[in-house]
Amino acid sequence: MFSLLLFSGTALASGGWHQYWKNLGTSAYIQIGNGKTVVYDFFDPNCAYCAEAFKRELPAIQAGQLSVRYVPVAILTSSSLGKAAAILESHEQAHALALDFQGVMQNGSGGVRAVTPSDQARAGIARNLRLLLQTGNDIVPDLVFRLPNGHVGMIRGLFPVSALDSIIAGQMP
């Protein structure tokens, strides 16, 4: 089950959600893909639903249709912060992210080991959490997107592939 929120033109006119979209660009994220459509996907490295979202996004990424900016937060377990830091601090972030999600799907514990976060990683993950909480949401996955007409939307929870297809087509899910 997922819920869709569309942030209206009124919110955009006041700068609220338009500014929020701009602020997402300052988050600590891992980008995978180079497609024209850009989405931000908030995730916790211990989240099985987040791993499933990653799996659903991969075909569009591999087809060159989608760029996903994975925004790590640490909200589910005590190891989440260290695992999020391990992914952010990796020299091969995309590989570390994929490895972690593969481990979550296989054994529920993730594929990366928690590390002691650097000050920079800790600050980035804390900033990411503040950005997530600004939406009024504290669950993951949380997908934020902007349509070509400027409307900003958010899907809370695991989304159907059809919703992602609609976003890529420039339409509301």
C-alpha positions as CSV (number, residue, x, y, z in Angstrom):
1,M,0.0,0.0,0.0
2,F,1.2,3.5,-0.8
3,S,-0.2,7.0,-0.4
4,L,0.4,9.7,-3.0
5,L,0.6,13.4,-2.1
6,L,0.6,16.1,-4.7
7,F,1.8,19.4,-3.5
8,S,-0.4,21.9,-5.2
9,G,0.3,25.0,-7.2
10,T,-0.5,27.1,-4.1
11,A,2.3,25.5,-2.2
12,L,4.6,25.9,-5.2
13,A,3.6,29.6,-5.6
14,S,4.5,30.3,-2.0
15,G,7.8,28.7,-2.6
16,G,7.3,25.9,0.0
17,W,7.6,22.7,-2.1
18,H,9.5,24.4,-4.9
19,Q,12.1,25.4,-2.2
20,Y,11.9,21.9,-0.8
21,W,12.8,20.4,-4.1
22,K,15.8,22.7,-4.4
23,N,16.8,21.8,-0.8
24,L,16.8,18.1,-1.8
25,G,19.8,19.0,-4.0
26,T,21.8,19.7,-0.9
27,S,21.1,16.3,0.6
28,A,23.8,13.6,1.0
29,Y,22.7,11.2,-1.7
30,I,24.0,8.5,-4.0
31,Q,22.9,8.9,-7.6
32,I,22.3,5.9,-9.8
33,G,21.3,6.4,-13.4
34,N,21.5,9.3,-15.8
35,G,17.9,9.4,-17.1
36,K,16.0,12.6,-17.7
37,T,13.5,11.9,-14.9
38,V,15.0,12.6,-11.5
39,V,13.5,11.3,-8.2
40,Y,14.8,11.3,-4.7
41,D,14.3,8.1,-2.7
42,F,14.7,8.3,1.0
43,F,15.8,4.9,2.4
44,D,17.1,3.2,5.5
45,P,19.8,0.6,4.9
46,N,17.9,-1.9,7.0
47,C,14.6,-1.5,5.2
48,A,13.2,-4.4,3.2
49,Y,10.6,-2.2,1.5
50,C,13.4,0.1,0.5
51,A,15.3,-2.8,-1.1
52,E,12.1,-3.7,-3.0
53,A,11.8,-0.1,-4.2
54,F,15.4,-0.3,-5.4
55,K,14.6,-3.5,-7.3
56,R,11.5,-1.9,-8.9
57,E,13.6,1.2,-10.0
58,L,16.4,-0.7,-11.6
59,P,14.8,-1.5,-14.9
60,A,14.1,2.2,-15.6
61,I,17.6,3.1,-14.4
62,Q,19.1,0.5,-16.7
63,A,17.0,1.7,-19.6
64,G,18.3,5.2,-19.2
65,Q,14.9,6.6,-18.3
66,L,15.5,7.4,-14.6
67,S,18.0,9.0,-12.3
68,V,17.5,8.0,-8.6
69,R,19.1,10.0,-5.9
70,Y,19.1,7.6,-2.9
71,V,18.9,9.7,0.3
72,P,20.0,7.6,3.3
73,V,18.4,8.1,6.7
74,A,18.9,6.2,9.9
75,I,15.6,5.5,11.6
76,L,15.0,1.8,11.8
77,T,17.7,0.1,13.9
78,S,20.8,1.0,15.9
79,S,23.0,-0.2,12.9
80,S,21.3,2.1,10.4
81,L,23.5,5.1,11.0
82,G,26.7,3.1,10.6
83,K,25.4,1.3,7.5
84,A,24.2,4.5,5.9
85,A,27.7,6.0,6.6
86,A,29.4,3.0,5.1
87,I,27.4,3.5,1.9
88,L,28.0,7.2,1.7
89,E,31.7,6.9,2.5
90,S,32.3,4.1,0.0
91,H,34.5,4.7,-3.0
92,E,31.9,2.7,-4.9
93,Q,28.7,4.1,-3.5
94,A,26.4,2.6,-6.1
95,H,27.9,-0.9,-5.6
96,A,27.7,-0.5,-1.8
97,L,24.1,0.4,-2.0
98,A,23.2,-2.5,-4.3
99,L,25.2,-4.9,-2.1
100,D,23.3,-3.7,1.0
101,F,19.9,-4.0,-0.6
102,Q,20.8,-7.5,-2.0
103,G,21.7,-8.5,1.6
104,V,18.5,-7.1,3.0
105,M,16.5,-9.1,0.4
106,Q,18.5,-12.3,1.1
107,N,18.9,-12.3,4.8
108,G,17.2,-9.2,6.2
109,S,20.4,-7.8,7.7
110,G,21.9,-5.9,4.7
111,G,25.1,-6.5,2.8
112,V,27.3,-3.8,4.3
113,R,28.8,-3.6,7.7
114,A,28.2,-0.6,9.9
115,V,31.2,1.8,10.3
116,T,31.8,4.6,12.7
117,P,30.5,7.6,10.7
118,S,32.8,10.5,9.9
119,D,31.6,13.9,11.0
120,Q,30.7,14.7,7.4
121,A,28.6,11.5,6.9
122,R,26.9,12.0,10.3
123,A,26.0,15.6,9.4
124,G,24.7,14.6,6.0
125,I,22.5,11.8,7.3
126,A,21.2,14.1,10.0
127,R,20.4,16.7,7.3
128,N,18.6,14.0,5.3
129,L,16.5,13.1,8.2
130,R,15.5,16.7,8.7
131,L,14.5,16.9,5.1
132,L,12.4,13.7,5.4
133,L,10.7,15.0,8.5
134,Q,9.8,18.3,6.8
135,T,7.4,16.3,4.6
136,G,5.5,15.3,7.7
137,N,6.6,11.7,7.1
138,D,8.9,9.5,9.1
139,I,8.6,6.2,7.1
140,V,10.7,4.8,4.3
141,P,10.8,4.4,1.4
142,D,9.6,7.9,0.5
143,L,9.9,8.9,-3.2
144,V,9.8,12.6,-4.1
145,F,9.5,13.7,-7.7
146,R,8.8,16.8,-9.8
147,L,6.7,16.6,-12.9
148,P,7.6,18.7,-16.0
149,N,4.8,21.1,-15.1
150,G,6.6,21.9,-11.8
151,H,4.3,20.0,-9.5
152,V,6.1,18.2,-6.7
153,G,4.7,14.9,-5.5
154,M,5.6,12.3,-2.9
155,I,4.8,8.7,-2.6
156,R,5.0,7.4,0.9
157,G,5.8,3.7,1.2
158,L,6.4,1.1,-1.4
159,F,5.0,2.1,-4.8
160,P,3.7,0.0,-7.7
161,V,5.9,0.0,-10.8
162,S,3.0,1.7,-12.6
163,A,3.4,4.7,-10.4
164,L,7.1,5.0,-11.5
165,D,6.1,4.5,-15.1
166,S,3.7,7.4,-14.8
167,I,6.3,9.7,-13.3
168,I,8.7,8.8,-16.1
169,A,6.0,9.7,-18.6
170,G,5.6,13.1,-16.8
171,Q,2.2,12.2,-15.4
172,M,0.8,11.9,-11.9
173,P,0.7,8.3,-10.7
